[in-house]
Amino acid sequence: MNVARILKDKGRSVVTASPDTPVSRVVETLAAERIGALVVCGEDRYVKGIASERDIVRILAANGAAVLDQPVSLYMTKDVMTCAESDTVDWLMEEMTSHRFRHMPVVEGGRLVGIVSIGDVVKQRLAEAELEAASMREYIATG
């Protein structure tokens, strides 16, 4: 199973912000969209960073409410690990677990084409397990 399959099931919509978006607007967007992270990119769809709930909490704790008026580019995670549609779900799980993050932008040709969360990965793995169990039950029943 690969990332393309996850995107086929969930869609390719990604909530983004430009680097000059105020942190306060990022917070509002995360809350309104009920998401844990958004990708920071330009109109060209090249990933410049990612801002997660965890990032926001840390910058607020360290710097106070003054950061809310500053651009997200000052606080976003700039070294963003991305994946391709051809990457496997097993690889994705390993990377997300070992690097301790929950969202990974999907990039093709350098441009953002989707995003995958750990929840998407778990959902896909559960669906695979259910399908395998159903296949085994059917095999046993007809054997």
N, C-alpha and C positions, 0 to 999 in steps of 0.2 A: 504494500500500500504506500502511496506517495502523497506529497503535499497537493498535487493537482486534484486528487480525489477529494480531499478535504475542501478545497476551494469550490469544487463542483457542487458539493452538498451545501455549503454555507454561503457561497457567494463571494464576490470579489470586492465588495464595498469596504472602504477603509476611511475612518475618520482621521483627518489630517489637520495640521495647523502650519502656518508659515513661521519661519524663525523669529519674526518680529511680533508675533502674537503675545500679548501680555499673559503672564502666568495666571492672572485672575480669569481670563477668558478660557484658558486651558482647563482650569478647575470647573468652570461652569459647563464646558463641553463634556468633560468626563462624567459629571453628574447627570446632565440632561440625556446623554446617550447611554448611560448606565454601562460604561466600559471602564476597563482598568488602565488603558494606555492609548495614546494616539501618536501617530507618526508625524514628525516634523519634516517637511519637504517643501521645495519650491514648486512653482507652476510646472517645471520640467519633470516632476515626479521622482527626482533623485532624492534618496533618503539622506537627510542631514542629521537626524537624531530621532530620539523617541522620548516621550515624557509619560511616565507612569504615575499612578497614585503614590507609589512608594517614593519616587523621586520628589514629588510635591511635599509629602509629609517631611522628608528629610531636610529639604531646603527651608521649609517653614520653621522647623525646629531649630535649625542652625542660624537662620537669618531674620526670623520674624516676619510679620505681615508686610513689611516694606517690599518684599520680593514680588508681591502680587501685581505691582505696577510695572515690573521689569519684563523684558522680552524673554520668552521661554528659551531662546538660544543660549542664554547665559547659564541655564541650569539643566538643560536636557542631557540625557546620556548621548554622548557624541559617537562613541565607539560602538556602533550598533551591529550586532551579529544578524545577518540575514540568511535566508534560504532560497532555494530555487524550487520550482514546481516539481522537478524530477527527484528531489531529495526524498528519502524514505521517512515514514512516520517513526520508525525505530531510531534513526539518526536524530530526528527532531526531538524525540523524548530524551535521548541521551544528552544532547546539547542543552536543552532547557533545564534539565535536572542538574547537570554538572556545573553550569554557569549561574544557576539560581535566578532565572528570569521566566516570566510567564507569557510573553508576547514576542513573536518573531515576524518581522516584515518579510514578505515574499517579493523577490526582485527578479525580473527577467530583463536582459539587455540593459542592466543598470537602473531600470525604472521600477517603481513600486507597482505591483499588480494585485496585492492582497496582503492579508495578515492572518497569522495562525496563533491561537492562544492555547495554553495547556488544556483548557476546557475542551477545545475543538479536538485535540489529540486524544484525550480520554474518551470523548464521545465516539470517535472513530474506532478506537480500540475495543470499546464495549460492543459496538455494532458488529465488529469482526468476530468477537468471541461468541456473541449470540448466534450469528450465522453458522459458525463452526459447530456449536452445540446442537442447533436445529438439524444440520446436515448429519451429524453423528446419530441423533435420535431417529431420523428418517432411515439411515442406513441400517441401524439395528432393527427397526420395525419391519423392514422389507427383507432382511437377511434371514 
